[in-house]
Amino acid sequence: MTDPERIDLSALDPARDSEQWSRLMETTRLRIEAILEGRTGAPGLLDVLAAWSRPILAAAAVLVLAFGLADAAIAAGGGALDAASGARRLAALSGNSLGRGLRPTGAELMVALGSRSAR
């Protein structure tokens, strides 16, 4: 850049040969359009992810609903399960006691029923 000679840029002057300049601009525009059309044909990574977003969100919503219903069913049925397991423990205690010819004590009955005060 320290060369004192000026660079001749007159070939780039659009007013010098307007017809050649128009052809150059049109050729450049057509080449750019061809490149851009080629790029729009192949989906990019974000396009693929965006296409999967709705099915993934729908599946996640179904899973949340299913887990919520299962949790509610377990919470609602918890009392029935406790009562059934208490009845099984009481039946087992009664069977063992009667098999030995003994009567179960009050403390044994409370433990079988799961009372916290008997422990």
Secondary structure by P-SEA (a helix, b strand, c coil): cccccccccccccccccaaaaaaaaaaaaaaaaaaaaaaaacccaaaaaaaaaaaaaaaaaaaaaaaaaaaaaaaaaaaaaaaaaaaaaaaaaaaaaaaacccccaaaaaaaacccccc
